[in-house]
Amino acid sequence: MTERAHPAEARGGTGTDRGGEPSRSVDRKGGPGHTVLLALAFAVPVTKIAYTVGGGSAARDVFVGMEPANWPDVLIGMVLTDPLLATVLAVVVSRVVFALFAARGAVPVGGGGLRALQRAALTVVNPAAVGVVIACFFGPVWGLGAALASYALRKGVVVEYRTGRRRPHGHRAPSASTTGSRRDGAYRPPPWLCRAAAVEQWVALGLTVVALPALAFVSALNGQAWTSIVRCQVTEGARNENSRLIELSRKGNGVVGWNLDAEEISNGLGCVGEKNLYVREPWWRG
């Protein structure tokens, strides 16, 4: 017997399985994008600090010196110093967020000019914002690339719902009644649209589970500091030395940082920033 789709399935929202229990889409339950982003948010900053300062007790001292409120600065600093990582991260986050809202029924379906305009607006607004943000930090070329890639993948999510490639979790592949048949007058996607949806899914999967983790760990192991390196006057007992510090936080008119010369947390005064952020050789050259 042919399994007919629940009306909510077409909206990418919740449906009801054969047992009568409500079922949610894969995106609402957490797909690969959610898992990868959460894993990277925890693992990458720790890897960055451990490799840059030498690991072990040095990494623990740095985390203590930064204070918990400043821990996100590691990830932010990595993104703002690597345009390719920032662009890929922005594209992936844009798609994951859009897929999450689409799973809750935010993408209007069906014909009509108004619904088409709503779909276009939902697909365009966020990529435009992503492009503006990336352009502000890395220039118009990076911004344009981020905007176009974000738009293509978000448009792909819309196509996936229209072709039936996305459906509530626990349901079988869509039948003729799900994708629409000529007999019931519902929408039947053309073959090229189905192929485009399949390509978009593979591209999104590659960016999320291959490209983004690889770029994140390359950035974590490149030997660059995640924040400013400053040269300060550091007082140790009766000695007053001029040392390089990785800035961890600011206290009054001074800096608390990791002293690259003494390999310990130090307080510095009269600090001057340095342009060179490299602390050690990249991992692949060591």
VOPAGU-2260 file (C-alpha; in pm, 1 decimal, decimal comma):
REM VOPAGU-2260
SITE   aa  ch    i         X         Y         Z
SITE  MET   A    0       0,0       0,0       0,0
SITE  THR   A    1     135,1     340,0     -91,9
SITE  GLU   A    2     226,4     556,2     205,9
SITE  ARG   A    3      82,4     905,0     175,2
SITE  ALA   A    4     268,3    1202,7     316,2
SITE  HIS   A    5     130,1    1398,5     604,5
SITE  PRO   A    6      54,3    1759,4     502,5
SITE  ALA   A    7     314,0    1885,9     750,2
SITE  GLU   A    8     583,2    1693,5     565,8
SITE  ALA   A    9     556,9    1925,9     270,6
SITE  ARG   A   10     633,7    2216,2     498,5
SITE  GLY   A   11     947,1    2049,5     633,2
SITE  GLY   A   12     790,7    2057,6     979,5
SITE  THR   A   13     656,0    1778,0    1195,6
SITE  GLY   A   14     459,0    1482,1    1071,6
SITE  THR   A   15     311,7    1168,5    1228,0
SITE  ASP   A   16     456,5     822,1    1182,5
SITE  ARG   A   17     254,4     505,8    1141,4
SITE  GLY   A   18     247,5     450,2    1516,3
SITE  GLY   A   19      72,1     781,7    1569,5
SITE  GLU   A   20     368,1     945,2    1747,0
SITE  PRO   A   21     489,7    1284,1    1621,1
SITE  SER   A   22     816,7    1267,2    1429,9
SITE  ARG   A   23    1057,5    1552,2    1367,8
SITE  SER   A   24    1283,9    1619,1    1074,6
SITE  VAL   A   25    1649,3    1523,6    1084,8
SITE  ASP   A   26    1748,9    1889,2    1108,8
SITE  ARG   A   27    1540,4    1944,1    1420,7
SITE  LYS   A   28    1693,2    1635,2    1584,1
SITE  GLY   A   29    2047,6    1741,8    1490,5
SITE  GLY   A   30    2224,0    1659,3    1167,2
SITE  PRO   A   31    2596,0    1640,2    1085,1
SITE  GLY   A   32    2626,5    2019,2    1071,5
SITE  HIS   A   33    2514,9    2062,6    1431,8
SITE  THR   A   34    2745,3    1783,9    1552,0
SITE  VAL   A   35    3053,2    1907,4    1365,6
SITE  LEU   A   36    3008,6    2269,6    1473,8
SITE  LEU   A   37    2972,8    2175,2    1840,1
SITE  ALA   A   38    3273,3    1941,8    1826,7
SITE  LEU   A   39    3491,8    2204,4    1661,0
SITE  ALA   A   40    3383,5    2473,8    1905,6
SITE  PHE   A   41    3530,5    2266,9    2190,5
SITE  ALA   A   42    3825,0    2087,7    2031,1
SITE  VAL   A   43    3977,9    2353,6    1806,0
SITE  PRO   A   44    4044,5    2630,5    2065,6
SITE  VAL   A   45    4207,2    2379,6    2302,5
SITE  THR   A   46    4424,1    2246,1    2019,3
SITE  LYS   A   47    4520,1    2599,9    1918,7
SITE  ILE   A   48    4637,5    2696,7    2266,6
SITE  ALA   A   49    4807,1    2363,5    2338,0
SITE  TYR   A   50    5015,1    2369,6    2020,3
SITE  THR   A   51    5096,8    2740,6    2032,1
SITE  VAL   A   52    5224,3    2753,6    2389,1
SITE  GLY   A   53    5356,6    2397,1    2413,5
SITE  GLY   A   54    5073,1    2204,0    2580,1
SITE  GLY   A   55    5060,0    2052,1    2927,8
SITE  SER   A   56    5089,2    2291,5    3220,7
SITE  ALA   A   57    5148,8    2585,3    2984,5
SITE  ALA   A   58    4807,7    2535,9    2822,9
SITE  ARG   A   59    4642,9    2509,4    3164,2
SITE  ASP   A   60    4810,4    2831,2    3279,4
SITE  VAL   A   61    4692,6    3012,1    2967,0
SITE  PHE   A   62    4331,7    2903,8    3015,9
SITE  VAL   A   63    4343,3    3010,9    3379,9
SITE  GLY   A   64    4502,9    3343,0    3288,0
SITE  MET   A   65    4241,3    3410,5    3020,1
SITE  GLU   A   66    3948,5    3357,6    3258,2
SITE  PRO   A   67    3637,4    3173,8    3130,7
SITE  ALA   A   68    3475,2    3487,5    2986,2
SITE  ASN   A   69    3766,9    3526,0    2744,8
SITE  TRP   A   70    3782,7    3164,7    2622,8
SITE  PRO   A   71    3565,2    3234,0    2312,2
SITE  ASP   A   72    3831,8    3486,1    2206,9
SITE  VAL   A   73    4047,6    3195,1    2087,4
SITE  LEU   A   74    3794,7    3082,1    1827,8
SITE  ILE   A   75    3708,2    3439,9    1732,6
SITE  GLY   A   76    4074,8    3526,2    1688,3
SITE  MET   A   77    4133,5    3223,0    1466,9
SITE  VAL   A   78    3840,7    3311,5    1242,0
SITE  LEU   A   79    3940,4    3677,6    1211,2
SITE  THR   A   80    4295,8    3591,5    1103,5
SITE  ASP   A   81    4206,2    3325,9     843,5
SITE  PRO   A   82    3979,2    3442,4     556,8
SITE  LEU   A   83    3925,2    3094,2     410,3
SITE  LEU   A   84    3827,5    2944,8     746,0
SITE  ALA   A   85    3597,7    3240,6     816,2
SITE  THR   A   86    3428,4    3209,3     476,1
SITE  VAL   A   87    3368,2    2834,3     496,8
SITE  LEU   A   88    3246,0    2864,2     857,7
SITE  ALA   A   89    3004,4    3143,0     761,1
SITE  VAL   A   90    2866,1    2939,5     470,3
SITE  VAL   A   91    2818,6    2627,0     682,8
SITE  VAL   A   92    2655,5    2815,2     971,0
SITE  SER   A   93    2426,0    2995,8     726,7
SITE  ARG   A   94    2303,0    2666,3     583,0
SITE  VAL   A   95    2268,8    2490,9     919,7
SITE  VAL   A   96    2062,6    2775,1    1063,7
SITE  PHE   A   97    1842,7    2790,2     753,9
SITE  ALA   A   98    1789,6    2411,6     759,8
SITE  LEU   A   99    1692,5    2431,2    1127,3
SITE  PHE   A  100    1426,4    2693,5    1061,5
SITE  ALA   A  101    1310,5    2515,5     745,9
SITE  ALA   A  102    1256,4    2201,0     952,9
SITE  ARG   A  103    1021,1    2404,5    1170,7
SITE  GLY   A  104     812,6    2503,6     869,1
SITE  ALA   A  105     968,1    2842,2     795,8
SITE  VAL   A  106     998,4    2778,8     421,3
SITE  PRO   A  107     664,6    2839,7     245,6
SITE  VAL   A  108     575,4    2583,9     -21,0
SITE  GLY   A  109     327,4    2574,2    -301,6
SITE  GLY   A  110     265,4    2794,0    -599,2
SITE  GLY   A  111     174,2    3156,9    -625,2
SITE  GLY   A  112     375,7    3473,1    -655,6
SITE  LEU   A  113     355,6    3560,8    -286,4
SITE  ARG   A  114     498,8    3226,6    -171,6
SITE  ALA   A  115     772,0    3245,1    -434,2
SITE  LEU   A  116     861,4    3594,7    -310,1
SITE  GLN   A  117     870,7    3471,4      50,0
SITE  ARG   A  118    1099,5    3183,1     -44,2
SITE  ALA   A  119    1329,7    3418,2    -234,0
SITE  ALA   A  120    1346,4    3663,3      57,3
SITE  LEU   A  121    1422,2    3389,5     311,4
SITE  THR   A  122    1693,8    3252,5      84,8
SITE  VAL   A  123    1860,6    3585,9      -0,3
SITE  VAL   A  124    1860,3    3793,5     318,7
SITE  ASN   A  125    2102,6    3588,0     526,5
SITE  PRO   A  126    2359,7    3527,3     247,8
SITE  ALA   A  127    2364,1    3901,3     184,1
SITE  ALA   A  128    2435,3    3964,8     552,7
SITE  VAL   A  129    2706,7    3696,4     552,1
SITE  GLY   A  130    2867,3    3859,9     249,2
SITE  VAL   A  131    2867,9    4202,4     413,1
SITE  VAL   A  132    3030,3    4070,9     731,7
SITE  ILE   A  133    3302,1    3879,0     547,1
SITE  ALA   A  134    3365,3    4175,0     315,8
SITE  CYS   A  135    3414,7    4407,7     612,9
SITE  PHE   A  136    3695,8    4189,3     749,4
SITE  PHE   A  137    3858,5    4044,6     437,1
SITE  GLY   A  138    3749,1    4253,5     139,2
SITE  PRO   A  139    3478,3    4245,5    -129,7
SITE  VAL   A  140    3610,0    3939,2    -313,8
SITE  TRP   A  141    3582,3    3718,0      -6,2
SITE  GLY   A  142    3247,5    3876,6      77,1
SITE  LEU   A  143    3105,6    3806,8    -268,2
SITE  GLY   A  144    3226,4    3447,7    -258,8
SITE  ALA   A  145    3071,0    3389,6      84,1
SITE  ALA   A  146    2739,9    3544,1     -23,5
SITE  LEU   A  147    2714,8    3338,2    -343,3
SITE  ALA   A  148    2810,5    3010,9    -172,2
SITE  SER   A  149    2565,8    3075,3     114,0
SITE  TYR   A  150    2288,0    3154,3    -130,2
SITE  ALA   A  151    2353,8    2842,1    -338,1
SITE  LEU   A  152    2341,4    2610,4     -35,8
SITE  ARG   A  153    2036,9    2778,5     117,9
SITE  LYS   A  154    1861,9    2759,8    -217,5
SITE  GLY   A  155    1956,3    2392,7    -221,7
SITE  VAL   A  156    1768,4    2336,5     104,9
SITE  VAL   A  157    1454,5    2482,1     -54,6
SITE  VAL   A  158    1501,2    2255,0    -355,2
SITE  GLU   A  159    1546,6    1953,9    -126,7
SITE  TYR   A  160    1208,2    2015,7      32,8
SITE  ARG   A  161    1041,1    2068,9    -302,7
SITE  THR   A  162    1185,0    1744,4    -440,2
SITE  GLY   A  163    1108,8    1541,0    -127,5
SITE  ARG   A  164    1472,9    1473,1     -38,2
SITE  ARG   A  165    1407,7    1618,5     306,5
SITE  ARG   A  166    1129,9    1468,2     514,4
SITE  PRO   A  167    1045,8    1397,0     878,8
SITE  HIS   A  168    1277,1    1153,1    1055,6
SITE  GLY   A  169    1163,8     789,7    1048,7
SITE  HIS   A  170     969,5     798,4     723,0
SITE  ARG   A  171    1053,2     599,5     415,6
SITE  ALA   A  172    1164,5     754,5      89,3
SITE  PRO   A  173     890,2     964,9     -67,6
SITE  SER   A  174     654,1     783,0    -297,0
SITE  ALA   A  175     468,0     922,4    -591,6
SITE  SER   A  176     213,7    1072,7    -357,4
SITE  THR   A  177     492,0    1248,6    -160,9
SITE  THR   A  178     665,0    1404,6    -459,2
SITE  GLY   A  179     339,8    1460,5    -638,4
SITE  SER   A  180     178,3    1278,5    -928,5
SITE  ARG   A  181     -10,1    1390,7   -1230,6
SITE  ARG   A  182    -321,0    1214,0   -1102,7
SITE  ASP   A  183    -357,4    1415,2    -783,6
SITE  GLY   A  184    -237,8    1741,0    -941,2
SITE  ALA   A  185      46,0    1786,2    -689,3
SITE  TYR   A  186     391,0    1914,6    -769,9
SITE  ARG   A  187     628,2    1676,6    -950,3
SITE  PRO   A  188     986,4    1808,7    -967,7
SITE  PRO   A  189    1169,2    1777,0   -1298,5
SITE  PRO   A  190    1465,8    1534,3   -1310,2
SITE  TRP   A  191    1724,3    1812,1   -1332,3
SITE  LEU   A  192    1592,9    1965,4   -1009,9
SITE  CYS   A  193    1627,3    1631,8    -830,2
SITE  ARG   A  194    1985,9    1600,7    -957,0
SITE  ALA   A  195    2061,3    1956,3    -842,6
SITE  ALA   A  196    1928,8    1873,0    -494,3
SITE  ALA   A  197    2152,6    1564,3    -479,2
SITE  VAL   A  198    2460,3    1764,6    -581,6
SITE  GLU   A  199    2382,4    2033,2    -323,4
SITE  GLN   A  200    2358,0    1774,0     -47,9
SITE  TRP   A  201    2698,7    1627,1    -133,8
SITE  VAL   A  202    2860,7    1970,4    -157,1
SITE  ALA   A  203    2714,9    2073,0     178,2
SITE  LEU   A  204    2827,0    1745,6     336,6
SITE  GLY   A  205    3179,7    1789,7     199,8
SITE  LEU   A  206    3206,6    2144,8     330,5
SITE  THR   A  207    3068,9    2048,8     671,2
SITE  VAL   A  208    3245,8    1724,1     755,7
SITE  VAL   A  209    3564,5    1754,1     547,2
SITE  ALA   A  210    3659,6    2109,2     448,7
SITE  LEU   A  211    3560,5    2292,2     769,1
SITE  PRO   A  212    3732,4    2052,7    1016,6
SITE  ALA   A  213    4044,0    2037,6     798,9
SITE  LEU   A  214    4070,6    2417,1     774,5
SITE  ALA   A  215    4000,0    2458,2    1146,3
SITE  PHE   A  216    4279,7    2222,8    1253,2
SITE  VAL   A  217    4521,9    2367,0     997,2
SITE  SER   A  218    4456,6    2707,1    1153,0
SITE  ALA   A  219    4498,3    2559,7    1502,0
SITE  LEU   A  220    4838,4    2412,3    1413,6
SITE  ASN   A  221    4983,1    2694,6    1202,3
SITE  GLY   A  222    5197,1    2835,7    1485,7
SITE  GLN   A  223    5024,6    3175,5    1490,1
SITE  ALA   A  224    4891,1    3336,0    1805,4
SITE  TRP   A  225    4512,4    3365,1    1822,1
SITE  THR   A  226    4533,6    3721,8    1952,2
SITE  SER   A  227    4773,7    4015,9    1962,6
SITE  ILE   A  228    5141,4    3974,5    2044,8
SITE  VAL   A  229    5277,1    4270,9    2238,8
SITE  ARG   A  230    5620,4    4371,8    2363,4
SITE  CYS   A  231    5601,6    4495,1    2720,7
SITE  GLN   A  232    5808,7    4589,7    3020,6
SITE  VAL   A  233    5786,1    4298,7    3264,9
SITE  THR   A  234    5910,5    4333,8    3621,4
SITE  GLU   A  235    6037,3    4018,7    3791,8
SITE  GLY   A  236    6178,7    4093,1    4135,1
SITE  ALA   A  237    6452,7    4349,0    4086,2
SITE  ARG   A  238    6475,6    4288,6    3711,9
SITE  ASN   A  239    6291,0    4482,8    3446,3
SITE  GLU   A  240    6284,8    4302,5    3111,4
SITE  ASN   A  241    6145,4    4372,6    2767,0
SITE  SER   A  242    5945,9    4060,4    2675,1
SITE  ARG   A  243    5702,3    3936,1    2409,3
SITE  LEU   A  244    5360,6    3844,7    2544,8
SITE  ILE   A  245    5054,6    3680,3    2391,7
SITE  GLU   A  246    4782,5    3910,3    2519,8
SITE  LEU   A  247    4526,0    3723,0    2727,6
SITE  SER   A  248    4344,0    4011,4    2895,8
SITE  ARG   A  249    4387,1    4373,9    2989,0
SITE  LYS   A  250    4411,9    4491,6    3348,3
SITE  GLY   A  251    4401,1    4867,0    3397,4
SITE  ASN   A  252    4682,4    5019,0    3191,8
SITE  GLY   A  253    4866,7    4688,9    3154,9
SITE  VAL   A  254    4835,8    4348,0    2991,9
SITE  VAL   A  255    4816,2    3997,6    3134,6
SITE  GLY   A  256    4975,2    3762,1    2885,3
SITE  TRP   A  257    5173,0    3448,7    2819,2
SITE  ASN   A  258    5539,8    3543,2    2832,8
SITE  LEU   A  259    5705,0    3377,7    2534,1
SITE  ASP   A  260    6051,9    3433,9    2677,9
SITE  ALA   A  261    5994,4    3317,4    3036,3
SITE  GLU   A  262    5713,1    3069,4    2944,0
SITE  GLU   A  263    5482,7    3185,7    3221,5
SITE  ILE   A  264    5197,5    3426,5    3284,4
SITE  SER   A  265    5327,0    3782,3    3326,9
SITE  ASN   A  266    5195,1    4133,4    3379,7
SITE  GLY   A  267    5326,5    4381,3    3126,5
SITE  LEU   A  268    5329,8    4761,5    3116,8
SITE  GLY   A  269    5404,4    5004,3    2836,7
SITE  CYS   A  270    5307,6    4748,8    2573,8
SITE  VAL   A  271    5354,7    4796,7    2200,3
SITE  GLY   A  272    5185,9    4569,8    1947,1
SITE  GLU   A  273    5379,3    4357,4    1697,3
SITE  LYS   A  274    5263,9    4274,4    1345,9
SITE  ASN   A  275    5417,7    3927,1    1336,7
SITE  LEU   A  276    5182,3    3677,4    1502,6
SITE  TYR   A  277    5399,4    3369,0    1450,1
SITE  VAL   A  278    5513,4    3203,3    1771,7
SITE  ARG   A  279    5654,6    2878,4    1635,5
SITE  GLU   A  280    5684,3    2678,1    1313,7
SITE  PRO   A  281    5363,9    2521,7    1178,4
SITE  TRP   A  282    5303,1    2163,3    1284,3
SITE  TRP   A  283    5359,3    2023,8     934,0
SITE  ARG   A  284    5707,1    2179,1     921,3
SITE  GLY   A  285    5811,7    2056,7    1262,0
